[in-house]
Each structure stands twice: as structure tokens, then as C-alpha cells.
Amino acid sequence: MEFDAPLLLTFVAYLLLILVLGVKAYRQTHDLGDYILGGRKLGAVVTALSVGASDMSGWLLLGLPGAIYLSGLSEVWIGIGLTIGAYLNWLFVAKRLRLYSQHAGNALTLPDYFENRFQDTTRVLRTLSASVILLFFTFYTASGLVGGAILFENSFGLEYSTALLAGGLIIVSYTFIGGFLAVAWTDAIQAFLMLLALLIAPVAVVIGSGGLSNVSVQLQHINPDSMSMFADMGMLAFLSLVSWGLGYAGQPHILARFMAAENPEKLLPARRLAMAWMVVVLFGSVTTGLAGIVYFAEAPLVNPETVFIELSQSLFNPWVAGIITAAILSAIMSTIDSQLLVSSSVISEDIYRVFFRPDASERELLAVSRGAVIVIAILALIIASDRESRVLDLVSYAWAGFGAAFGPVIVFSLFWWAMTARAAIGGMLTGALTVVFWSNFEGGVFDLYEIVPGFLFASLAILGISVFKPEQNEQVLAEFEVVEILRRAD
């Protein structure tokens, strides 16, 4: 496959900009706190856009348009469920977690927060949560690398394995160098590019097809069910789609943005901007999938998840296509970099410093974090090497794992004084094991998305253990009251 020079030049220019930002962030990264949370200096705009970009990932530009292209408008319920879940996460979790994570020993990671919140001296809670993060983030990172390989494969004619390595090398480079600030800054740029791309592509198809009414008529002709939100949908399928929103409260790469906000007041304008951005890009993603049904009606795509890539390269001149290609890579990178960073921070802060080198210097911990970025990336590359891997499948598994294992623990820890360390451990184990078990079966009730039983059973475990023996540590109870007072005061 041949590619035009303008496409390549535009794409390379974008990558150079990302690396420059990585170097700039490197100069402002002086200790582990800077590398993991950027010194808690994120403003409202960067917080909002980086949350959105790290959340949506390649799923927004590859997975969701592909699902809509394949199945029609019925897949829109994923987006609706996510929008509701994201808003509730901003409304109820963001501010409380920002306050509590700083007040609970200035926690830099989720395992750090869990241990400090419950004053768990056994280290079981920290070890378990760190293990969950490393397990599911490896799969989540693999989903992004698959998306990057699909992009390079279709844009530049590379073999899948070569494309996989190329995408992985680019993402690891600036994450390794710049840490959290590089990730947050680049995510903000990537969010803008994703927004631009998802507005341009579907609009171009609609205009080229004679307007919205003509597109609607063509969709009805091609597949009458494509415009139905309930086509061939039973109750289990509906619940599986809308339940994606349950996962937000447990995603470490999103929660890290809340913890890194400059102050709690910045989270209100950040929430408004983030939700406006999310609604627009989800609308654009769904519209892109529908536009692909019309545009490729006579020559259906072999891989539905390439619909956005194929549309951009068919509709636009190479310069514009280069920008859109960069936007697709942006979506992929914006989640992988966050996941690599969270995973590396868990290895350095929650495993290496706690169990092996309690007196390790900041420079040593930084080196361990950067080395962990490479190790996690290699493991994810091994998983992603399967050419038949699908972005949406890998994302759904990891999303369910985090949502069920961490979501209930986070919510109850922020709202319920009676919750104990044992309840957190029980809930986390129950949620994670349910997802792993449920995902290995098919048919009947097992067709329900595993996040639903995982979240439910984890919540019941937390409630049961805490009601049987509620928190009695006076220091833990006093800290909970202090955080509540601070929240109300703000």
C-alpha cells in the first residue's frame, strides 16, 4: 500500500509536537509526586480534557463507530450509559476523592489511598489493589496497542507486527520521559483533535450524500433496523450496554485526574467542560458509524473497526487526512499513556518502595517507574500480538474488571463511615473474581455484561461485612468527619 507524502508529513509533525511536550514535562518533573500526579497542579481545562481523552481512547474512534457500523443505532446505549455514569462520577466522586486522597496521607495512588483511608497495617489491601491494577491495565493497554496497529496498518501499509511495535514505541517514549505532566498536556491536545475529527468526518459524508434526510432514507434502504435503538434487543442486551456507566467510579486512570486537580474548586468548571466535550464526541462517533453504513454500502469493510480510518482517507485530501490520522492516534495514545503511568506508579510506589526499598531515594523511584513503563508495555504487546484481537472486546473486559473491583470500594469509602478495611478487601476480591469467572461463560444469564454482577456482588460483600462489624477505629472515623466538614465548607 502506498501513502502520500502530505499524510506522512502531517502525522510526523504531530508526533514531534508530542515529544517536545514530553521533554518540557521532563524538565518540570523533579520527584515521584511530580511524575505520578504532576504535583497536584492541574487546572480546570487540562483536568477536564485529559479526563475525557484518557477515558474515551481508541474505543471512541475505532470500537464504537465499528459497533454502530456493524449493528446500527442500537449500540448507542453504550454511549448513553457512559454519559450518565461519567456525570455521576464527576458529581459525587471527583471532589470527595480529591479531598480525601490528600487528607489521607497525601496518597499518590489508589492503593496508597485505600491503605491510608482504612489504616490497613497488614498491607493486604495495598497488595490486592496493586495486583488488580496490573492485571486489568495490561489488557487495557493491549487494547490501545491493537488500535494503534490497526491505524498504522491501514494508513501506511505496514505489517501488523511492525505497526504494533511502531505504535508502542511512540507512546512509551513520551510517557517514559515526561510522566504525568506530559500525559496530561498531550491528552488536552488529543481531546481537541478528537473533537475536530469527529465533527469533520460525519459532516462531510452527510453533505456528500445530499443531507440528513437522504442519509436517513439510504440507511432505511440498506438496513431498516440500522436506525432503531431497540432492534433485536432483549433485556440482557439492553442492561449490558447501559451498564457501562457503572465502570467510571473504578477506573484508576480517570480517578488519578481528580486526585491531581489543583484544588477542589477547579472541579466544577472542569465537570461542565468535560461533559460538554463528551456529549459532542459521542454524537460524532455514533454519526460516523452510521455514515459508514451509507458510504461503504457497495463495498463492506472487512474489519468494522476501521470505518473511521477508511472514511477519513477516502473523503479528504492527504493533509486533512494526516490531521485526522493524528487524531485517531491521539485517542489511542491518550488512554495508553495514562494506563502505563498508573501501572508504573503502582510498581514503584506500592510495591517497590513498600516491600523492597522503604528508604529509596526519589531518583531511584523515578528510575523504577520509568522502567516499569517499559515492562508493562512489553507484556501488553505480547497480548496484542494476536491479529484477531478486537479493541472493544479487550476494553470491555478491563473496564468491567476495574468497575467491579474498585467502583463499589471507592463509592462506599467516600460516603460511608462504617466501611472497614476487611469490607474493602472482600468487595475488591468479589468484584474482580466475579468478572474473571463470568467472562468465561456464555449463554443465558452469562450473556449479561460481567460488570453488572461484579458491581452488585462487590457492593453486597461490602455492605454485609461492614454491617456485621462496622469501623471502630476512632482515628479513621475522625478523619472521615474532617473530610466531610472540608467538603461542605468548599
C-alpha positions as CSV (number, residue, x, y, z in Angstrom):
1,M,0.0,0.0,0.0
2,E,1.3,3.4,-1.0
3,F,0.8,6.6,1.1
4,D,1.0,10.3,0.2
5,A,3.8,12.4,1.5
6,P,1.4,15.1,3.0
7,L,-0.2,12.4,5.1
8,L,3.1,11.2,6.5
9,L,4.5,14.8,7.0
10,T,1.4,15.9,8.9
11,F,1.5,12.8,11.0
12,V,5.2,13.2,11.8
13,A,4.8,16.8,12.7
14,Y,2.2,15.9,15.3
15,L,4.4,13.2,16.8
16,L,7.3,15.7,17.1
17,L,5.0,18.1,19.0
18,I,4.1,15.3,21.4
19,L,7.8,14.5,22.0
20,V,8.6,18.2,22.6
21,L,5.9,18.3,25.3
22,G,7.4,15.2,26.8
23,V,10.8,16.9,27.1
24,K,9.2,20.1,28.5
25,A,7.4,18.0,31.1
26,Y,10.7,16.2,31.9
27,R,12.2,19.5,32.9
28,Q,9.4,20.1,35.4
29,T,9.5,16.6,36.9
30,H,11.7,16.7,40.0
31,D,10.3,13.9,42.2
32,L,7.9,11.0,42.3
33,G,5.0,13.2,43.2
34,D,5.6,15.2,40.0
35,Y,5.9,12.1,37.9
36,I,2.8,10.4,39.2
37,L,0.4,13.3,39.8
38,G,2.1,16.4,38.4
39,G,2.5,17.9,41.8
40,R,-1.4,18.3,42.0
41,K,-1.2,21.3,39.7
42,L,-3.7,20.6,37.0
43,G,-6.1,23.5,36.1
44,A,-9.7,23.1,35.2
45,V,-9.3,23.0,31.4
46,V,-6.4,20.4,31.4
47,T,-8.2,18.3,34.0
48,A,-11.4,18.2,32.0
49,L,-9.9,17.5,28.6
50,S,-7.4,15.0,30.0
51,V,-10.2,13.1,31.8
52,G,-12.1,12.9,28.6
53,A,-9.2,11.9,26.4
54,S,-7.9,9.3,28.7
55,D,-11.4,7.9,29.2
56,M,-12.5,7.6,25.5
57,S,-9.3,6.2,23.9
58,G,-9.3,4.3,20.6
59,W,-12.7,2.9,21.6
60,L,-14.2,6.2,20.7
61,L,-12.8,6.4,17.1
62,L,-12.5,2.7,16.4
63,G,-14.6,0.5,18.7
64,L,-17.8,2.5,18.9
65,P,-18.0,3.6,15.2
66,G,-17.3,-0.1,14.3
67,A,-20.1,-1.3,16.6
68,I,-22.6,1.2,15.1
69,Y,-21.4,0.3,11.5
70,L,-22.0,-3.4,12.2
71,S,-25.2,-3.3,14.3
72,G,-26.8,0.1,13.8
73,L,-28.1,2.6,16.3
74,S,-28.9,0.0,18.9
75,E,-25.3,0.2,20.1
76,V,-25.8,3.9,21.1
77,W,-26.9,2.7,24.5
78,I,-23.2,2.2,25.4
79,G,-22.7,6.0,24.9
80,I,-25.8,6.9,26.8
81,G,-24.8,4.7,29.7
82,L,-21.3,6.1,29.7
83,T,-22.6,9.7,29.7
84,I,-24.8,9.1,32.7
85,G,-22.0,7.3,34.5
86,A,-19.4,10.0,33.8
87,Y,-21.7,12.8,35.0
88,L,-22.4,10.9,38.3
89,N,-18.7,10.2,38.7
90,W,-17.9,13.9,38.4
91,L,-20.8,14.9,40.6
92,F,-20.3,12.5,43.5
93,V,-16.8,11.1,43.4
94,A,-14.4,13.8,42.0
95,K,-14.4,16.3,44.8
96,R,-14.6,13.8,47.6
97,L,-11.7,11.8,46.2
98,R,-9.6,14.9,45.7
99,L,-10.1,16.0,49.3
100,Y,-9.8,12.5,50.9
101,S,-6.7,11.4,48.9
102,Q,-4.8,14.5,50.0
103,H,-6.0,14.3,53.6
104,A,-5.3,10.6,53.9
105,G,-1.6,10.9,54.0
106,N,-1.3,12.7,50.6
107,A,-2.0,9.5,48.7
108,L,-0.5,9.4,45.3
109,T,-2.0,6.2,44.0
110,L,-5.3,4.3,44.6
111,P,-3.6,1.5,46.6
112,D,-2.0,4.3,48.7
113,Y,-5.4,5.9,49.2
114,F,-7.1,2.6,50.2
115,E,-4.4,1.7,52.7
116,N,-4.4,5.2,54.3
117,R,-8.2,5.6,54.2
118,F,-8.7,2.4,56.3
119,Q,-5.3,2.5,58.0
120,D,-4.7,-1.1,56.9
121,T,-1.4,-2.1,58.6
122,T,-1.5,-5.6,57.1
123,R,-0.6,-4.3,53.6
124,V,-3.2,-6.8,52.2
125,L,-5.4,-4.0,50.8
126,R,-2.5,-2.3,49.1
127,T,-1.1,-5.5,47.6
128,L,-4.5,-6.7,46.3
129,S,-5.4,-3.4,44.7
130,A,-2.0,-3.1,43.1
131,S,-2.4,-6.6,41.7
132,V,-5.9,-5.8,40.3
133,I,-4.4,-2.7,38.6
134,L,-1.5,-4.5,37.0
135,L,-3.8,-7.4,35.8
136,F,-6.5,-5.4,34.1
137,F,-4.4,-2.5,32.9
138,T,-2.2,-4.9,31.0
139,F,-5.3,-6.0,29.0
140,Y,-6.5,-2.4,28.7
141,T,-3.1,-1.2,27.4
142,A,-3.2,-4.1,24.9
143,S,-6.5,-2.8,23.5
144,G,-4.9,0.5,22.8
145,L,-1.9,-1.1,21.1
146,V,-4.2,-3.1,18.9
147,G,-5.9,0.1,17.9
148,G,-2.6,1.7,17.1
149,A,-1.6,-1.2,15.0
150,I,-4.8,-1.1,13.0
151,L,-4.2,2.6,12.4
152,F,-0.6,2.2,11.2
153,E,-1.5,-0.9,9.2
154,N,-4.3,0.9,7.3
155,S,-2.6,4.3,6.9
156,F,0.9,3.3,6.0
157,G,0.7,-0.3,4.7
158,L,2.8,-1.8,7.5
159,E,2.5,-5.4,8.6
160,Y,0.5,-5.9,11.7
161,S,3.5,-6.8,13.9
162,T,5.6,-3.9,12.6
163,A,2.7,-1.5,13.1
164,L,2.2,-2.8,16.6
165,L,5.8,-2.1,17.5
166,A,5.8,1.3,15.9
167,G,2.7,2.5,17.8
168,G,4.1,1.1,21.1
169,L,7.4,2.8,20.7
170,I,5.8,6.2,20.1
171,I,3.6,6.0,23.2
172,V,6.2,4.6,25.5
173,S,8.7,7.3,24.5
174,Y,6.9,10.4,25.8
175,T,5.4,8.6,28.8
176,F,8.8,7.4,29.8
177,I,10.3,10.8,29.5
178,G,7.7,13.2,30.9
179,G,5.5,11.3,33.3
180,F,2.1,12.7,34.4
181,L,2.5,16.3,33.1
182,A,3.5,15.0,29.6
183,V,0.5,12.7,29.7
184,A,-2.0,15.4,30.9
185,W,-0.7,18.1,28.4
186,T,-0.8,15.8,25.4
187,D,-4.2,14.4,26.5
188,A,-5.6,18.0,26.4
189,I,-4.3,18.4,22.8
190,Q,-5.5,15.0,21.9
191,A,-9.0,15.8,23.2
192,F,-9.2,18.8,20.9
193,L,-8.1,16.8,17.9
194,M,-10.6,14.0,18.6
195,L,-13.4,16.6,18.8
196,L,-12.3,18.2,15.5
197,A,-12.1,14.8,13.7
198,L,-15.5,13.6,14.9
199,L,-17.1,16.8,13.7
200,I,-15.5,16.9,10.3
201,A,-15.9,13.3,9.0
202,P,-19.6,12.7,9.6
203,V,-20.5,16.2,8.3
204,A,-18.5,15.5,5.1
205,V,-20.4,12.3,4.5
206,V,-23.8,13.9,5.2
207,I,-23.1,16.8,2.8
208,G,-21.8,14.5,0.1
209,S,-24.9,12.3,0.5
210,G,-27.3,15.2,0.0
211,G,-28.2,16.0,3.6
212,L,-29.5,14.2,6.7
213,S,-32.8,13.3,5.1
214,N,-31.1,11.5,2.2
215,V,-28.8,9.7,4.6
216,S,-31.7,8.5,6.7
217,V,-33.5,7.2,3.6
218,Q,-30.4,5.4,2.4
219,L,-29.9,3.8,5.9
220,Q,-33.5,2.6,5.8
221,H,-32.9,1.1,2.4
222,I,-29.6,-0.6,3.3
223,N,-30.8,-1.9,6.7
224,P,-34.2,-1.0,8.1
225,D,-33.0,-1.9,11.6
226,S,-30.0,0.4,11.5
227,M,-31.9,3.4,12.8
228,S,-33.7,1.6,15.5
229,M,-32.4,1.9,19.1
230,F,-34.0,-1.3,20.1
231,A,-33.5,-3.6,17.1
232,D,-33.3,-7.2,18.1
233,M,-32.6,-6.2,21.7
234,G,-33.6,-8.2,24.7
235,M,-33.4,-7.1,28.3
236,L,-30.0,-8.6,28.9
237,A,-28.5,-6.9,25.9
238,F,-30.0,-3.5,26.9
239,L,-28.7,-3.8,30.5
240,S,-25.3,-4.9,29.2
241,L,-25.0,-1.7,27.1
242,V,-26.2,0.9,29.6
243,S,-24.3,-0.7,32.5
244,W,-21.0,0.5,31.0
245,G,-21.6,3.6,33.0
246,L,-21.1,1.7,36.3
247,G,-17.4,1.4,35.4
248,Y,-16.4,5.0,35.9
249,A,-16.1,5.1,39.7
250,G,-13.4,2.4,39.4
251,Q,-11.1,3.5,36.6
252,P,-7.7,4.4,38.1
253,H,-6.5,6.5,35.1
254,I,-9.7,8.7,35.4
255,L,-9.6,8.9,39.2
256,A,-5.9,10.0,39.0
257,R,-7.0,13.2,37.2
258,F,-9.4,14.0,40.1
259,M,-6.6,13.4,42.6
260,A,-4.2,15.7,40.6
261,A,-6.6,18.7,40.4
262,E,-5.0,21.9,41.7
263,N,-7.9,22.4,44.2
264,P,-11.5,21.1,44.6
265,E,-13.0,24.3,43.3
266,K,-11.5,23.7,39.8
267,L,-13.5,20.5,39.5
268,L,-16.9,22.3,38.9
269,P,-15.8,24.1,35.7
270,A,-13.9,21.0,34.7
271,R,-17.0,18.9,35.0
272,R,-19.0,21.2,32.8
273,L,-16.3,21.3,30.1
274,A,-15.7,17.6,30.3
275,M,-19.4,16.7,29.9
276,A,-19.9,19.1,27.0
277,W,-16.9,17.6,25.3
278,M,-18.1,14.0,25.9
279,V,-21.6,14.6,24.5
280,V,-20.3,16.1,21.3
281,V,-17.6,13.4,20.6
282,L,-20.0,10.6,21.4
283,F,-22.6,12.1,19.0
284,G,-19.8,12.4,16.4
285,S,-18.7,8.8,16.9
286,V,-22.2,7.4,16.5
287,T,-22.8,9.5,13.4
288,T,-19.5,8.3,11.9
289,G,-20.6,4.7,12.3
290,L,-24.0,5.5,10.6
291,A,-22.3,7.4,7.8
292,G,-20.0,4.4,7.2
293,I,-23.0,2.2,6.6
294,V,-24.1,4.5,3.7
295,Y,-20.6,5.2,2.3
296,F,-19.4,1.6,2.2
297,A,-22.8,0.0,1.3
298,E,-21.5,-1.3,-2.0
299,A,-18.1,-2.5,-0.7
300,P,-18.5,-3.5,3.0
301,L,-15.4,-3.3,5.2
302,V,-13.7,-6.5,6.3
303,N,-12.9,-5.0,9.8
304,P,-15.7,-2.8,11.0
305,E,-13.3,-1.0,13.4
306,T,-11.5,0.6,10.5
307,V,-14.6,2.6,9.4
308,F,-13.4,5.9,10.7
309,I,-9.9,5.4,9.2
310,E,-11.3,4.4,5.8
311,L,-13.8,7.3,5.8
312,S,-11.1,10.0,6.6
313,Q,-8.7,8.7,3.9
314,S,-11.5,8.4,1.3
315,L,-13.1,11.8,1.9
316,F,-10.3,14.2,2.5
317,N,-7.1,15.4,0.9
318,P,-3.9,13.9,2.4
319,W,-3.2,17.0,4.5
320,V,-6.6,16.8,6.3
321,A,-6.3,13.0,6.4
322,G,-3.0,13.4,8.1
323,I,-4.6,15.5,10.8
324,I,-7.4,13.0,11.3
325,T,-5.0,10.2,11.4
326,A,-3.1,12.0,14.1
327,A,-6.4,12.4,15.9
328,I,-7.1,8.7,15.8
329,L,-3.6,8.0,17.2
330,S,-4.3,10.7,19.8
331,A,-7.4,8.9,21.0
332,I,-5.3,5.7,21.3
333,M,-2.3,7.3,23.0
334,S,-4.4,9.3,25.5
335,T,-5.5,6.2,27.3
336,I,-2.4,4.0,26.9
337,D,-0.1,6.7,28.3
338,S,-2.4,7.1,31.4
339,Q,-2.6,3.4,31.9
340,L,1.2,2.9,31.6
341,L,1.7,5.8,34.1
342,V,-0.7,4.4,36.7
343,S,0.8,0.9,36.4
344,S,4.3,2.2,36.7
345,S,3.4,4.2,39.8
346,V,1.9,1.1,41.4
347,I,5.1,-0.8,40.8
348,S,7.3,2.0,42.2
349,E,5.2,3.4,45.0
350,D,3.0,0.5,46.1
351,I,5.4,-2.5,45.6
352,Y,9.0,-1.4,45.3
353,R,9.1,1.2,48.0
354,V,6.7,-0.5,50.4
355,F,8.1,-4.1,50.2
356,F,11.7,-3.8,48.9
357,R,13.2,-0.4,49.4
358,P,11.4,1.8,52.0
359,D,14.4,4.2,52.0
360,A,14.7,4.5,48.3
361,S,15.6,8.0,47.0
362,E,13.3,10.0,44.7
363,R,15.7,9.5,41.8
364,E,15.7,5.7,42.4
365,L,11.9,5.6,42.5
366,L,11.7,7.7,39.3
367,A,14.0,5.2,37.6
368,V,11.9,2.3,38.7
369,S,8.7,4.0,37.5
370,R,10.3,4.6,34.1
371,G,11.5,1.0,33.9
372,A,8.0,-0.3,34.8
373,V,6.5,1.7,31.8
374,I,8.7,-0.5,29.5
375,V,7.9,-3.8,31.3
376,I,4.1,-3.2,31.2
377,A,4.3,-2.1,27.6
378,I,6.1,-5.3,26.6
379,L,3.5,-7.5,28.3
380,A,0.7,-5.6,26.6
381,L,2.5,-6.0,23.2
382,I,2.5,-9.8,23.8
383,I,-1.2,-9.9,24.4
384,A,-1.9,-7.5,21.4
385,S,0.2,-9.6,19.1
386,D,-2.9,-11.7,18.4
387,R,-4.1,-10.4,15.0
388,E,-7.7,-11.4,15.7
389,S,-7.9,-9.2,18.8
390,R,-10.7,-6.6,18.8
391,V,-10.4,-3.2,20.6
392,L,-13.9,-3.3,22.0
393,D,-13.5,-6.8,23.4
394,L,-10.3,-6.0,25.3
395,V,-11.7,-2.7,26.6
396,S,-14.9,-4.2,27.8
397,Y,-13.1,-6.8,29.9
398,A,-10.7,-4.4,31.5
399,W,-13.5,-1.8,32.0
400,A,-15.6,-4.4,33.8
401,G,-12.7,-5.6,35.9
402,F,-11.9,-2.1,37.3
403,G,-15.5,-1.1,37.6
404,A,-16.5,-4.1,39.6
405,A,-13.3,-4.4,41.7
406,F,-12.7,-0.7,42.5
407,G,-16.1,1.1,41.8
408,P,-18.0,-0.1,44.9
409,V,-15.0,0.3,47.1
410,I,-14.4,3.9,46.0
411,V,-18.0,4.9,46.4
412,F,-18.6,3.3,49.8
413,S,-15.2,4.6,51.1
414,L,-16.2,8.2,50.3
415,F,-19.7,8.0,51.6
416,W,-20.0,5.5,54.4
417,W,-18.2,5.9,57.7
418,A,-18.9,2.2,58.7
419,M,-16.9,0.6,55.9
420,T,-13.8,-1.2,57.1
421,A,-10.6,-2.5,55.5
422,R,-11.9,-6.1,55.6
423,A,-15.0,-4.9,53.7
424,A,-12.8,-3.2,51.1
425,I,-10.8,-6.4,50.7
426,G,-13.9,-8.5,50.5
427,G,-15.6,-6.2,47.9
428,M,-12.5,-5.9,45.8
429,L,-11.9,-9.7,45.7
430,T,-15.6,-10.4,45.0
431,G,-15.8,-7.9,42.1
432,A,-12.6,-9.0,40.4
433,L,-13.2,-12.7,40.7
434,T,-16.8,-12.3,39.5
435,V,-15.6,-10.6,36.3
436,V,-13.0,-13.2,35.6
437,F,-15.4,-16.1,36.3
438,W,-18.4,-14.6,34.5
439,S,-16.5,-13.7,31.3
440,N,-15.5,-17.3,30.7
441,F,-19.2,-18.5,30.3
442,E,-21.7,-17.9,27.6
443,G,-25.5,-18.3,27.2
444,G,-28.5,-17.5,29.4
445,V,-27.7,-15.1,32.3
446,F,-24.0,-15.2,31.4
447,D,-24.8,-13.0,28.3
448,L,-25.2,-10.2,30.7
449,Y,-22.1,-7.9,30.8
450,E,-19.9,-9.0,33.6
451,I,-19.7,-5.6,35.2
452,V,-23.3,-5.9,36.4
453,P,-23.0,-9.0,38.6
454,G,-19.5,-7.9,39.6
455,F,-20.6,-4.5,40.8
456,L,-23.6,-5.9,42.5
457,F,-21.9,-8.8,44.4
458,A,-19.0,-6.5,45.4
459,S,-21.5,-4.0,46.9
460,L,-23.3,-6.7,48.8
461,A,-20.0,-8.0,50.2
462,I,-19.0,-4.5,51.4
463,L,-22.4,-4.0,53.0
464,G,-22.5,-7.4,54.6
465,I,-19.1,-7.2,56.1
466,S,-19.4,-3.6,57.3
467,V,-22.9,-4.1,58.9
468,F,-21.7,-7.2,60.7
469,K,-18.7,-5.4,62.1
470,P,-18.6,-1.6,61.4
471,E,-15.5,0.6,61.6
472,Q,-14.4,1.2,65.2
473,N,-11.0,2.9,64.8
474,E,-11.5,6.4,66.3
475,Q,-8.8,7.9,64.2
476,V,-10.4,6.6,60.9
477,L,-13.8,7.8,62.0
478,A,-12.4,11.2,63.0
479,E,-10.7,11.6,59.6
480,F,-13.9,10.8,57.8
481,E,-15.7,13.5,59.7
482,V,-12.9,16.0,58.9
483,V,-13.1,15.3,55.2
484,E,-16.9,15.7,55.3
485,I,-16.5,19.1,57.0
486,L,-14.0,20.2,54.4
487,R,-16.3,19.1,51.6
488,R,-19.2,21.0,52.9
489,A,-17.0,24.1,53.6
490,D,-15.9,24.2,49.9
